[in-house]
Amino acid sequence: MNNKEKIKLFLVDDDAVFLKSLEIEFLQHGDFSIETFPTGEGCIENLSDNPDMIILDYMLDGIQKNAMNGIETLDRIKDYNPDIPVVMLSAQDKIEVAINCMHHRAYDYVVKSETAFMRLQKIITGIFRYKKMEKELNWYMERM
């Protein structure tokens, strides 16, 4: 599979160990082109690379205390392109946090845990299965 067929995934997390382990998991279990960023600012600066999807940490204050947090980054991503699916990640297992993310147009919310990667894989599969069906439907409708 060439790079055009790979899913371009941005991973954004200030926890370097978690970020690297997530990158390794995706590279081992899927056909992804991955860019990683320790800050929301780094992600925003590279949106012109047109990611297919972004996985974004909720806090993002581990490196710079005055850095944009995940919600601010999410808002900037959605201002740039509202169609990029963004899945929020957080160690916080609070319904209020999940609801806040959804109010800011996150596609989904995943709690950082031992099952986070499996949940992310299912979400990605669902997103791109839907996008493929949408393309096929559009192709069919154009020929009618």
C-alpha positions as CSV (number, residue, x, y, z in Angstrom):
1,M,0.0,0.0,0.0
2,N,1.4,3.4,-0.9
3,N,1.2,6.6,1.2
4,K,-1.8,7.8,-0.7
5,E,-3.8,4.8,0.6
6,K,-2.6,5.0,4.2
7,I,-4.7,6.8,6.8
8,K,-2.8,10.0,7.8
9,L,-3.0,10.1,11.6
10,F,-1.9,12.9,13.9
11,L,-1.2,11.9,17.5
12,V,-1.0,14.8,20.0
13,D,0.0,14.1,23.6
14,D,2.4,15.8,26.0
15,D,3.2,12.4,27.7
16,A,6.2,11.3,25.6
17,V,6.0,7.7,26.7
18,F,2.3,7.4,26.0
19,L,2.7,9.2,22.7
20,K,5.5,6.8,21.6
21,S,3.6,3.7,22.7
22,L,0.5,4.8,20.8
23,E,2.5,5.5,17.7
24,I,4.1,2.0,17.9
25,E,0.7,0.3,18.4
26,F,-0.7,2.0,15.3
27,L,2.3,1.3,13.2
28,Q,2.3,-2.4,14.2
29,H,-1.5,-2.9,13.8
30,G,-2.5,-0.9,10.8
31,D,-1.5,0.9,7.7
32,F,-1.0,4.4,8.9
33,S,1.1,7.4,8.1
34,I,1.7,9.0,11.5
35,E,2.9,12.4,12.7
36,T,3.3,13.0,16.4
37,F,3.2,16.3,18.3
38,P,3.8,17.0,22.0
39,T,1.8,20.2,21.9
40,G,-1.4,21.5,20.4
41,E,0.5,24.3,18.8
42,G,2.7,21.8,16.9
43,C,-0.5,20.1,15.6
44,I,-2.1,23.3,14.5
45,E,1.1,24.4,12.6
46,N,1.0,21.2,10.6
47,L,-2.7,21.0,9.7
48,S,-1.8,21.9,6.1
49,D,-0.5,18.3,5.9
50,N,-4.2,17.3,5.8
51,P,-4.6,14.6,8.4
52,D,-7.4,12.1,7.9
53,M,-7.9,12.0,11.7
54,I,-6.4,13.4,14.9
55,I,-6.1,11.8,18.3
56,L,-5.8,14.6,20.8
57,D,-5.0,14.6,24.6
58,Y,-7.4,16.7,26.7
59,M,-4.8,18.4,29.0
60,L,-1.6,19.1,27.0
61,D,0.1,21.1,29.8
62,G,2.9,18.7,30.8
63,I,5.6,20.4,28.7
64,Q,4.6,24.0,28.8
65,K,2.2,25.2,31.5
66,N,0.9,28.0,29.3
67,A,0.4,25.7,26.3
68,M,-3.0,25.4,24.6
69,N,-5.1,22.7,26.2
70,G,-6.9,20.0,24.2
71,I,-10.2,21.9,24.0
72,E,-8.5,25.0,22.6
73,T,-6.6,22.8,20.1
74,L,-9.8,21.1,19.2
75,D,-11.5,24.4,18.5
76,R,-8.7,25.6,16.3
77,I,-8.7,22.3,14.4
78,K,-12.5,22.6,13.8
79,D,-12.1,26.2,12.7
80,Y,-9.5,25.1,10.2
81,N,-11.5,22.1,8.9
82,P,-14.7,21.0,10.7
83,D,-14.6,17.6,8.8
84,I,-11.4,16.3,10.4
85,P,-12.5,13.7,13.0
86,V,-10.9,14.4,16.3
87,V,-10.9,11.8,19.1
88,M,-10.1,13.2,22.5
89,L,-8.0,11.2,25.0
90,S,-7.9,11.8,28.7
91,A,-6.9,10.1,31.9
92,Q,-10.0,11.6,33.4
93,D,-12.9,9.2,33.6
94,K,-15.5,12.0,34.2
95,I,-18.7,12.3,32.2
96,E,-18.4,16.1,32.4
97,V,-15.1,16.0,30.5
98,A,-16.6,13.8,27.8
99,I,-19.6,16.0,27.4
100,N,-17.4,19.1,27.2
101,C,-15.4,17.5,24.4
102,M,-18.5,16.6,22.5
103,H,-19.8,20.1,22.8
104,H,-16.6,21.3,21.1
105,R,-17.3,18.9,18.2
106,A,-15.0,16.0,19.1
107,Y,-15.9,12.8,17.3
108,D,-15.5,10.7,20.4
109,Y,-13.8,10.5,23.8
110,V,-11.6,7.7,25.1
111,V,-10.2,7.3,28.6
112,K,-6.5,6.4,28.7
113,S,-6.4,2.9,29.9
114,E,-5.1,-0.5,28.9
115,T,-8.1,-0.8,26.5
116,A,-7.6,2.7,24.9
117,F,-5.8,1.4,21.8
118,M,-8.5,-1.2,21.1
119,R,-11.2,1.4,21.5
120,L,-9.3,3.8,19.2
121,Q,-8.9,1.1,16.5
122,K,-12.7,0.4,16.6
123,I,-13.5,4.1,16.3
124,I,-11.1,4.5,13.3
125,T,-12.5,1.4,11.6
126,G,-16.0,2.9,12.0
127,I,-15.0,6.3,10.7
128,F,-13.3,5.0,7.6
129,R,-16.0,2.4,6.9
130,Y,-18.6,5.1,6.9
131,K,-16.4,7.4,4.7
132,K,-16.0,4.5,2.2
133,M,-19.7,3.9,2.1
134,E,-20.4,7.6,1.6
135,K,-17.9,7.7,-1.4
136,E,-19.6,4.6,-2.9
137,L,-23.0,6.1,-2.5
138,N,-21.9,9.4,-4.1
139,W,-20.3,7.4,-7.0
140,Y,-23.6,5.5,-7.5
141,M,-25.8,8.5,-7.3
142,E,-23.7,10.3,-9.9
143,R,-24.3,7.5,-12.4
144,M,-28.1,7.5,-12.0
